[in-house]
Amino acid sequence: MIVTEVVIQTQPGRAPAVEAHLEKDVPGFQSRRVEGGDCIHGSWCVPSGQAQALAEVLQALDPDILSVNPTIIGVIGE
């Protein structure tokens, strides 16, 4: 399991809607806070993968996501 911190940049004013979408539909995603109307700070625990691939998965899920900046903070059980 990979534990990442993510900063997600969205279209202006869309962060609350994107946050709700990700928390509902993405297993292991947890928002920490929304900053302004266009930035989400959160964490995401996933079974495996590279940080950039994880970012691409999130970006593909919602057209309002402009960029995802992941940082791996830990690996559990590998």
LUMTOR-37976 format. One record per atom (N, C-alpha, C): atom name; x, z, y. Coordinates in steps of 0.05 Angstrom, whole numbers. Example, Ala and Ser with C-alpha at 12.3 -4.5 7.8 and 13.67 -1.06 7.14 Angstrom:
LUMTOR-37976
+----+--------+--------+--------+
!  a !     xx !     zz !     yy !
+----+--------+--------+--------+
!  N !    264 !    156 !   -114 !
! CA !    246 !    156 !    -90 !
!  C !    264 !    156 !    -66 !
!  N !    257 !    142 !    -45 !
! CA !    273 !    143 !    -21 !
!  C !    258 !    157 !      1 !
+----+--------+--------+--------+
This chain:
LUMTOR-37976
+----+--------+--------+--------+
!  a !     xx !     zz !     yy !
+----+--------+--------+--------+
!  N !     17 !      0 !    -23 !
! CA !      0 !      0 !      0 !
!  C !     18 !      0 !     25 !
!  N !     11 !    -17 !     43 !
! CA !     26 !    -19 !     69 !
!  C !      9 !     -7 !     91 !
!  N !     20 !     10 !    107 !
! CA !      7 !     22 !    129 !
!  C !     18 !     10 !    154 !
!  N !      1 !     -3 !    171 !
! CA !     11 !    -15 !    195 !
!  C !     -5 !     -4 !    219 !
!  N !      9 !     -4 !    242 !
! CA !     -4 !      0 !    268 !
!  C !     -7 !    -28 !    279 !
!  N !    -30 !    -34 !    291 !
! CA !    -35 !    -60 !    303 !
!  C !    -45 !    -58 !    331 !
!  N !    -36 !    -77 !    348 !
! CA !    -46 !    -80 !    375 !
!  C !    -58 !   -108 !    375 !
!  N !    -84 !   -109 !    381 !
! CA !    -99 !   -134 !    380 !
!  C !   -108 !   -142 !    408 !
!  N !   -100 !   -165 !    417 !
! CA !   -108 !   -176 !    443 !
!  C !   -132 !   -194 !    439 !
!  N !   -153 !   -190 !    454 !
! CA !   -177 !   -206 !    451 !
!  C !   -183 !   -222 !    476 !
!  N !   -203 !   -239 !    474 !
! CA !   -213 !   -252 !    498 !
!  C !   -223 !   -230 !    517 !
!  N !   -221 !   -234 !    544 !
! CA !   -230 !   -214 !    563 !
!  C !   -258 !   -204 !    557 !
!  N !   -261 !   -178 !    556 !
! CA !   -287 !   -165 !    552 !
!  C !   -297 !   -165 !    524 !
!  N !   -282 !   -175 !    505 !
! CA !   -291 !   -178 !    477 !
!  C !   -281 !   -156 !    458 !
!  N !   -263 !   -139 !    468 !
! CA !   -252 !   -119 !    450 !
!  C !   -272 !   -101 !    436 !
!  N !   -293 !    -91 !    450 !
! CA !   -312 !    -74 !    436 !
!  C !   -327 !    -88 !    413 !
!  N !   -334 !   -113 !    417 !
! CA !   -348 !   -128 !    396 !
!  C !   -329 !   -134 !    373 !
!  N !   -304 !   -142 !    379 !
! CA !   -285 !   -147 !    358 !
!  C !   -279 !   -122 !    342 !
!  N !   -276 !   -100 !    357 !
! CA !   -271 !    -74 !    344 !
!  C !   -293 !    -68 !    323 !
!  N !   -318 !    -71 !    332 !
! CA !   -341 !    -65 !    314 !
!  C !   -340 !    -84 !    290 !
!  N !   -334 !   -109 !    294 !
! CA !   -333 !   -128 !    272 !
!  C !   -311 !   -120 !    252 !
!  N !   -287 !   -114 !    262 !
! CA !   -265 !   -108 !    244 !
!  C !   -271 !    -82 !    229 !
!  N !   -281 !    -62 !    242 !
! CA !   -286 !    -36 !    228 !
!  C !   -308 !    -40 !    207 !
!  N !   -327 !    -57 !    212 !
! CA !   -348 !    -62 !    192 !
!  C !   -339 !    -79 !    169 !
!  N !   -324 !   -100 !    174 !
! CA !   -318 !   -120 !    154 !
!  C !   -290 !   -121 !    142 !
!  N !   -272 !   -105 !    153 !
! CA !   -244 !   -106 !    143 !
!  C !   -237 !    -79 !    130 !
!  N !   -236 !    -79 !    103 !
! CA !   -228 !    -54 !     89 !
!  C !   -201 !    -44 !     98 !
!  N !   -200 !    -18 !    104 !
! CA !   -174 !     -6 !    111 !
!  C !   -168 !     -7 !    141 !
!  N !   -185 !    -21 !    157 !
! CA !   -180 !    -22 !    186 !
!  C !   -193 !      1 !    200 !
!  N !   -178 !     14 !    218 !
! CA !   -190 !     36 !    233 !
!  C !   -180 !     34 !    262 !
!  N !   -199 !     32 !    280 !
! CA !   -192 !     30 !    309 !
!  C !   -185 !     58 !    319 !
!  N !   -165 !     59 !    336 !
! CA !   -157 !     84 !    349 !
!  C !   -169 !     86 !    377 !
!  N !   -168 !     63 !    391 !
! CA !   -180 !     62 !    418 !
!  C !   -181 !     33 !    428 !
!  N !   -199 !     29 !    447 !
! CA !   -201 !      3 !    461 !
!  C !   -191 !      8 !    489 !
!  N !   -172 !     -9 !    498 !
! CA !   -160 !     -6 !    524 !
!  C !   -169 !    -29 !    541 !
!  N !   -181 !    -23 !    564 !
! CA !   -192 !    -44 !    581 !
!  C !   -214 !    -57 !    565 !
!  N !   -218 !    -82 !    569 !
! CA !   -238 !    -96 !    554 !
!  C !   -226 !   -116 !    535 !
!  N !   -199 !   -116 !    532 !
! CA !   -187 !   -137 !    517 !
!  C !   -164 !   -128 !    499 !
!  N !   -162 !   -102 !    492 !
! CA !   -140 !    -93 !    475 !
!  C !   -150 !    -71 !    457 !
!  N !   -144 !    -74 !    431 !
! CA !   -151 !    -55 !    411 !
!  C !   -126 !    -44 !    398 !
!  N !   -124 !    -17 !    397 !
! CA !   -102 !     -4 !    383 !
!  C !   -114 !      8 !    357 !
!  N !   -102 !      2 !    334 !
! CA !   -113 !     12 !    310 !
!  C !    -92 !     13 !    288 !
!  N !   -102 !     19 !    264 !
! CA !    -85 !     20 !    240 !
!  C !    -99 !      4 !    218 !
!  N !    -83 !     -6 !    199 !
! CA !    -94 !    -21 !    177 !
!  C !    -77 !    -15 !    153 !
!  N !    -90 !     -6 !    132 !
! CA !    -78 !     -1 !    106 !
!  C !    -86 !    -23 !     87 !
!  N !    -66 !    -37 !     76 !
! CA !    -72 !    -60 !     58 !
!  C !    -55 !    -57 !     33 !
!  N !    -64 !    -70 !     11 !
! CA !    -50 !    -68 !    -14 !
!  C !    -21 !    -78 !    -13 !
!  N !    -17 !   -102 !     -1 !
! CA !     10 !   -113 !      1 !
!  C !     11 !   -136 !     20 !
!  N !     34 !   -146 !     26 !
! CA !     37 !   -169 !     44 !
!  C !     57 !   -164 !     66 !
!  N !     65 !   -185 !     79 !
! CA !     83 !   -184 !    101 !
!  C !     68 !   -179 !    127 !
!  N !     80 !   -166 !    146 !
! CA !     66 !   -159 !    171 !
!  C !     55 !   -184 !    185 !
!  N !     70 !   -206 !    186 !
! CA !     60 !   -230 !    200 !
!  C !     36 !   -242 !    185 !
!  N !     37 !   -241 !    158 !
! CA !     14 !   -252 !    143 !
!  C !    -11 !   -235 !    148 !
!  N !     -7 !   -208 !    151 !
! CA !    -30 !   -191 !    157 !
!  C !    -41 !   -198 !    184 !
!  N !    -24 !   -203 !    204 !
! CA !    -33 !   -210 !    230 !
!  C !    -49 !   -236 !    229 !
!  N !    -40 !   -255 !    214 !
! CA !    -54 !   -281 !    211 !
!  C !    -82 !   -277 !    199 !
!  N !    -84 !   -259 !    180 !
! CA !   -110 !   -254 !    167 !
!  C !   -130 !   -243 !    188 !
!  N !   -121 !   -223 !    203 !
! CA !   -139 !   -212 !    224 !
!  C !   -147 !   -233 !    244 !
!  N !   -127 !   -249 !    253 !
! CA !   -133 !   -270 !    273 !
!  C !   -153 !   -290 !    263 !
!  N !   -151 !   -297 !    238 !
! CA !   -169 !   -317 !    226 !
!  C !   -198 !   -306 !    223 !
!  N !   -202 !   -280 !    224 !
! CA !   -228 !   -268 !    220 !
!  C !   -246 !   -270 !    244 !
!  N !   -235 !   -272 !    268 !
! CA !   -251 !   -271 !    292 !
!  C !   -240 !   -289 !    313 !
!  N !   -255 !   -308 !    323 !
! CA !   -244 !   -327 !    343 !
!  C !   -238 !   -314 !    370 !
!  N !   -248 !   -290 !    374 !
! CA !   -242 !   -276 !    399 !
!  C !   -216 !   -262 !    399 !
!  N !   -202 !   -261 !    376 !
! CA !   -176 !   -249 !    374 !
!  C !   -155 !   -269 !    383 !
!  N !   -140 !   -262 !    403 !
! CA !   -119 !   -281 !    413 !
!  C !    -92 !   -276 !    400 !
!  N !    -85 !   -250 !    395 !
! CA !    -60 !   -244 !    382 !
!  C !    -62 !   -217 !    369 !
!  N !    -45 !   -214 !    348 !
! CA !    -43 !   -189 !    333 !
!  C !    -14 !   -182 !    331 !
!  N !     -7 !   -158 !    339 !
! CA !     21 !   -149 !    338 !
!  C !     23 !   -125 !    319 !
!  N !     30 !   -130 !    294 !
! CA !     31 !   -108 !    274 !
!  C !     59 !    -95 !    273 !
!  N !     60 !    -70 !    266 !
! CA !     84 !    -56 !    261 !
!  C !     80 !    -40 !    235 !
!  N !     97 !    -45 !    215 !
! CA !     95 !    -30 !    190 !
!  C !    106 !     -2 !    195 !
!  N !     89 !     18 !    189 !
! CA !     99 !     45 !    193 !
!  C !    105 !     60 !    166 !
!  N !     96 !     47 !    144 !
! CA !    102 !     60 !    119 !
!  C !     92 !     43 !     95 !
!  N !    105 !     49 !     72 !
! CA !     97 !     36 !     47 !
!  C !     92 !     59 !     28 !
!  N !     68 !     59 !     15 !
! CA !     61 !     80 !     -3 !
!  C !     59 !     69 !    -31 !
!  N !     74 !     82 !    -49 !
! CA !     72 !     75 !    -78 !
!  C !     87 !     50 !    -87 !
!  N !    106 !     40 !    -71 !
! CA !    122 !     17 !    -81 !
!  C !    151 !     25 !    -82 !
+----+--------+--------+--------+
